Amino acid sequence: MLDAHAVTLSPAETFILNVSLLVIIGWSMWKAEKTLTPGNDAMVLVLLGAFAVSGRVLLDPLPNIQPVTAIVLLAGVHYGAARSTVLATTIALISNIFLGHGIWTLYQAAGWSLVGIAGSLLSDRMTLSGSISVSRVAAFSVAAAFLFDWVVSLSALHSFGAEMLPVYIISGIPFDILHASGNVFFVAWLSNPISEIMSRHNTRRTVVRETVALRS
């Protein structure tokens, strides 16, 4: 049987392929959500988790850029600390099955869980008049990037002494900035549609019930 397994793609072609696959997954997720009955928040979390895992795996060639932080943050705002922690831990574990699993998975799960918990605690500040504030979520997503990366940096203590940790963190600041920049992009792209989806299937919380709008 003839097929395309022998075709070698350039890095740019691979990136285009991966982004195209991520868009298809996102579109399919959006269409699948339309068929759900209102209040099916568990299935929404499953769909968002699948999109986040796919995004992290497909965008792995980009240093520290992925949609997970933005999605977990929004889950915390809408669904609270407990469910965002489950989402964060599951995403870290499943995606690392493909990217590499180890002690760092625990720190990644902890870092993303803290992002979700912070989103839950600050949910009132992330909304204005019952609607999500994209600019506020984007601003916090910048801080969330550093929070996550610095928590994950603690895993380096398993390899060297605490005196080297500040040097390790400082050397990683360029990657922190890339993470923050990616978060702002994903928040701008995903906040409105994800907030609308979560609001339609929100059975326990009362925030973000109105039409989502970009507000400062």
N, C-alpha and C positions, 0 to 999 in steps of 0.2 A: 504494500500500500504506500502510495506517495503522500507525503504530508510536508508541513513546514518546520519540522523539528530541527532540520539542518540550517535553518535561516538564523543568522546572527544579527542581532539588533545593536545599534549604537546606543550609548547612554541616553542621548536625546530621544531616540526612537522608543527606547524602553520607558522613559519618563512619560512620553505622550501616550503610550499604550496603557501604562498604569493609571494615569489620570483619567483616561477614557473609561477604563474599567470601574474606577471609583465613581465617576459620574453615572454610569449605568446602574451601579449598586444603589446610589443615592436616589435616582429616579424610581427604581423598582421598589425601594423602601417607601417612598412617598406614595406610590400607587397602592402598595399593600396596605398602608395605613388607612387609606380611603375605604377599604372594605371592612374595617374593624367596627364593632359596635362601640358607642361612646362609653368611656370609663374603663377601657381595656388597657390600663397603664402598664401591666406586666408585659404584654406583647409589645407595647411601644418601647420599653426598655430593652427587650430582646432585639428589636429591629435597630435601635440606636447602637446597641453593643456590637451587632454584626457590622454596621457601617463604620464604627470606630476602629474595630479590629482590622477590617479591610483597609481603611485609610492608613493605619499605622504600618501595616505590612507593605502596602503598595507604595507608600511614600518613604519607605526606609532609606532609599538612596539619598534623599534630602536630609542633611544633618539637622536633627532635632526639630523637624517640622512634621506635625501630624495633627489630626482633628480631635484627639482624645481629650486633651485638657479642656477645650471649649465645650465639648459634649458633656463631660462630667460636671463642669461648672454649671451649665444650664440645668442638668438633672438635679443638682443640689438646690438651685433656686426654686424649681418647680415641685420636686418630689421629696425633698428633705434629705437629711444626713444619712439615714439608714440605707435607703435605696440607692443613693449615689455612691455609697461605700461598696455595696454589692456590685454595682455596675463597674466601678473603678477596679476592684480586685479581679473581677472576671475578665475584663479587657486586658489587664496586665498579664494574667496567666495564659489566656488563650493566644494572645498575640506573641508571647514569648515562646510558645510551642513552635512557632515558625521562625522567630528571630533569635532565639537562644534563651534558655531558661537557667536560672541560677539564683544565688542569694540576692542579686540585684532586683529580682522580681518582687521580693518582699518590700523593698524600699520604694519601688515604683508604685506598688499597690498602696503603700502608706502615703506617698506623695500625692497621688491622684485622689485618694480618699480625703485627705486634708483639704484639697481644692473643693471637693463636693461639699464637705462639712462647712467650709467657709462660705460657699455659695448659699447654703441653707441659712446660716446665721445672718448673712447680709442680704437676704432675699428682699426685704423691704426697701433697701437702698438700691437694689437693682431694678426697681420698678418705679414708675411715675403714673399716678392715677389709675392703677391697675394694669398698666401696660409695661412690657419690658423696655428698659432703656438700653439700647444697643451701645451707646457711647459709654455708659457706666460699666456695662459688662465687659466691653473691650478694654477699658482702663484697668479693671480689676484683673483681666486675663493676663495683662503684662506682669502684674505682681505675682499671679499664679504661676507663671513660667519660672520665675526665680524661686518661689516656694517649692515647687516640684523638683527642680533641678538640684537645689541645695539639699533637700531631703535625700534624693538619690545619691548625692555625693557622699553622704555618710557611709554608704556601702564600701567606700574606699578604705575605711578604717580597718576593714578585714585584711587589707594588704599592707598598710603602713601605719606609722604612729600618728597620734592626734596632732603633733606639731607640724605635720605636712598638710593637714586639711585646709588651712587658709590658702596655701599656695595652690592646691588642687582646685579650690573653688574659684580663685582669681583667674587661673589659666582657663577655666571653663566659661568665663563671662561671654566671650564671643558666641558660644553655643547657646547661652542663656538668652542673648539678644535675638538670635535666630528663632528660638522657641517663642519668645514674646511676639516677634513680628508675625510668625505663623499663626499664633493665637488670635491676633487682631484680625488677620485675614479670615480665619474660620468663623470668628464671632460675627464679622460683617456679613459673611455668606450664610451662616446657619442660624443665627439668633432668631430671625423672624419666622422661618418655616418650622424650626424645631419648637419654638415657644407656642406657636399655634397648635401644633400636634399635641404637645404635652398638655396644653390647657384643655383641649377637647377630651383628654383621657385622664384628667386629674381628679381622683376620687377622694383625696384626703386633705389637700391644701386648697386655699382660696385665692392665692396670688395669681396674677396674670390671667384674668378671665376675659378681659376685653380685647378688642382688636389690637394686635401688636403694631407698634409704630416706632419709628426712629425718633428719639427725643434726647435732648441733652440735659 
